Amino acid sequence: MAASDCERVRTGRIGQPANTISSLAFVVAAVSIVRAARRRRRPAWLAVALATAVEGVGSAAYHGPGGPRSKRLHDAGIVAIVATMAVAVAAEGTPVHHRPRTTGLAVAAVALHALSRTGGPLCSCHSPLQGHAVFHVLAAGALAAAAEPR
């Protein structure tokens, strides 16, 4: 279970409800990435979409019921996103940092992730709105934005 992600871990099937539900933003982003990849005829982005969907499912499992398998799926999704993004960006030749919306969302996501960790200044473990949950939405949005060319 993701004890360092601030949200109090509850007993029962869903350990961290806000972080579990917000993980599904990656699945939504994957659909958006598929649409953009097909519309723009950018097949390398289909792999990014698959990796993003895997991350969404893995993250929901990790923050929900938890366990070693869900942790491995969650971590594999992150690695797959990084690898497939590198290939997709290299294939099209436009660096992601040349896309202001993508960069802004990514920077906000990283900052919020750092500040809302357990013990961080924005951590409130009993709050219904969790910083890590907002991080999920921002990171998913950055991935979807990256799939759209400038």
N, C-alpha and C positions, 0 to 999 in steps of 0.2 A: 504494500500500500504506500501511497505517496505522502508520507508524513512531512516531507520538507516543502510541500506545496500549500501550506498554511491552513487549508480547510480542515476542520476537525474531522477525524475519521470516526464515523458512526458504526455501530454494530448493525448487522443485517446484510442484506444482499448488495446494497449500494453504499459503499463506504464514504464517498464524497459526492453527494448529489450535484452540486453546482459544477464541479470539475468534470463529472461524468457526462452530464447533459451538454455542456459546452464543447466537449470533445467531438461531438457530432458536427460541429462547424467544419471540421476537416472533410467529412463526407459530403457536405453541401458544397464546399470548395472544389472537391474532386469532380462533381457534376459540372460545375462552372468551367473547370479546366478542360474537361472532355469537350464541352460545347465550343470553347474557344479554339481548341486544337483542331477540331473537325472543320469549323467555319473558316479558319485561316490556313488549313492544310499544313499543319505543323505536327507530324506524327510523333516526334520525340516527346511532346508534351503529354501524350497519352500515358507514357510511363510515369510521368510526374503525377498525373491524375491517379493512377493505380497506387503509387506510393503514398499519396495524400490520403486516399481512402483507407489503406492499411493502417496509417497512423491514427486516423479517426477511430477505427474499430479497436485498435490496440490501446489507445489512450482511454477510451470509454471502458474497456475491460480492466485496465490498470487502476483507474480511479473508482471503478464500480466494485466488482467482486474482488479484484486484485489477484495476487498469486504470481508464482514465478513464470508461468507461461504468458500471462498478460504483460508482464514486464518485458519479456523477450520480444513479444510482438510490438509493443510500444517502441522499444529501442530500435528494432529492425525497421520500423516505419520511418523513424528519424533519419537513420543512415540511408535508407532508400530514397528519401526526399532529397537529401544533399547530393547523392550520386546522380540521380536522374535529372535534377535541376542543372547540375554542372554540364551534363551531356546536352540537355535541351538548349541551354544558353549558348554553349559552344557551337551547336549546330546552326543557330540562327545568327550568331555574331553580334548581337546587341547586349552589352552587359546589363545586368539587372539594375545596377546602381545608376543607370541612365534613365530610369523610370521613377520619377519623383514620388508617385503615389505608392508604388511598391516599397521604395526605400523608407518613406515616412511610416507606413504601417509596420514594417519590419523593425525599425528603430524603436517605435513605441512599444511593440511586443517585447523586444529584448529588455528594454528599460523596466517595463511593468513586471516581467518575469523576475528580474533581479530584485526589485523593490518589494515585491509581494511574497517572497519566500518566507517560510517560518522564521520568525525573529526579525524580519525586515520591517522597515518603517510603515509600509502599507498593509501589513498582515493584520487581519482581524479574524481569527479562526472561527468565530461564531456568526459572522456576518453572512447573510444570504447572498450578497454579491461578493464574489471572491476574485481577487486580483489574478490568480492563475486561470480562472475561468475566462476572464476578459482577455488574458494573454492568448488562450486558445482561439478566440474569435479573431483577434488582431492578426495572429500568425496565419490562420486560415485565409483571412482576407488578403494578406500579403502574397500568399501563394496564388490565389485566384487572380490578383492584379498582375502578377508577374507573367501569367499566361497570356494576357492581352498585350499585344504590341503597342508601342507608343503611338 
